[in-house]
Amino acid sequence: MQQELLDFEANLAKFLDCKYAIGVADGTAALEMSLAAAGIEQGDEVIVSSHTFIATAAAVHHMGGIPVVADCLPDSMIDPASVKRLIGPKTKVLMPTQLNGRTCDMDAIMAIADQHKLKVVEDSCQAMGAAYGGTKAGLFGVAGSYSFYPAKTLGCFGDGGAVVTNDDDVAARIRQLRDHGRDPATGKVTMFGRNGRLDNIQAGILSIKLAHYDSAIARRRAIAQIYQDVLGGRIELILPPAPGTDDKRFDIFQNYEIQANDRDALRAHLSGNGVGTILQWGGWMVHQFDDLNLRSDAPYAEEMSMRFMMLPMHHMLSDDDVVYVCDKVLSFYA
Ligand SMILES: *Cc1c(COP(=O)(O)O)cnc(C)c1O
């Protein structure tokens, strides 16, 4: 927790236009500490999306809560109607995942939270810099979490994360939790915390990469537009909404996730032509890990799990690379 960390925290808060950005060990630690700061207690139910990383549900579990799994919409974001159906007397927190660099329908989520007096803790690990109605992902509820895992849009050289918030008390709590519960002024332990610090060396790397982040995002959006221009008309595919299709949202395209007919055969065809693709979460939605026995209401997500896949998306892809991928997708369906 030396100068490089303090500098990065200041740089990140400035970039996001928020009061506090606190560097932590990784995105999962950010989620757990955010839930703790939201005051989650043993047995509280937290509504999460079916289309999210296991870390979202695991963070709830490890903080003593019970993850309850809601359905998603065709754009992969949590379905507010499903969230409403799952609210019961034990529901305490809504935990939407800002997936693939896009934001959920935050007007609907915040309205549900207000109406039922629930807290909101965002899993915004995939959405650093994405915005909805001018507010950046991570800054809607009690706290938001980012991951700087190397595969994320802003990656460090190992594991890293951050919690962001505009709330003084939440920020103070996170600072203390990440450093073994020690009061930063006196060093006295006044609560049980953990080793949840962001390494100084990672913070230094992140400050340098953050200075180039806007251009990396602009490039990702340009790549998404090429995919849209070439593949947009195909009835065999559902593409993510193109950049600028929605006045409210600014998407950063952490991933370019599509739904495709004959998905597995398409993947084999692409692979045979030198194009790597990935199934997010290994192809399972979070409630499809049977051994975890999670309560869910997610029939659409189950259908989606047989059709979803990610096409190459990275700021270093050339236009020709992207057109090549599109050609191979088109030759498969031809
Ligand atoms: C990456 C990710 C996390 C966890 O981040 P780590 O830094 O790997 O702990 C949590 N949620 C989502 C949606 C993610 O994509």
PDBQT file of the ligand as one rigid body, heavy atoms in Angstrom, charges set to zero:
ROOT
HETATM    1  C1  LIG A 401     -13.712 -12.021 -13.731  1.00  0.00    +0.000 C 
HETATM    2  C2  LIG A 401     -15.020 -12.000 -13.043  1.00  0.00    +0.000 A 
HETATM    3  C3  LIG A 401     -15.125 -12.074 -11.637  1.00  0.00    +0.000 A 
HETATM    4  C4  LIG A 401     -13.994 -12.400 -10.712  1.00  0.00    +0.000 C 
HETATM    5  O1  LIG A 401     -12.848 -11.707 -10.859  1.00  0.00    +0.000 OA
HETATM    6  P1  LIG A 401     -11.448 -12.311 -10.337  1.00  0.00    +0.000 P 
HETATM    7  O2  LIG A 401     -10.558 -11.115 -10.430  1.00  0.00    +0.000 OA
HETATM    8  O3  LIG A 401     -11.069 -13.397 -11.269  1.00  0.00    +0.000 OA
HETATM    9  O4  LIG A 401     -11.651 -12.773  -8.945  1.00  0.00    +0.000 OA
HETATM   10  C5  LIG A 401     -16.387 -11.957 -11.078  1.00  0.00    +0.000 A 
HETATM   11  N1  LIG A 401     -17.470 -11.799 -11.829  1.00  0.00    +0.000 NA
HETATM   12  C6  LIG A 401     -17.420 -11.736 -13.172  1.00  0.00    +0.000 A 
HETATM   13  C7  LIG A 401     -18.676 -11.543 -13.945  1.00  0.00    +0.000 C 
HETATM   14  C8  LIG A 401     -16.198 -11.860 -13.823  1.00  0.00    +0.000 A 
HETATM   15  O5  LIG A 401     -16.169 -11.842 -15.162  1.00  0.00    +0.000 OA
ENDROOT
TORSDOF 0
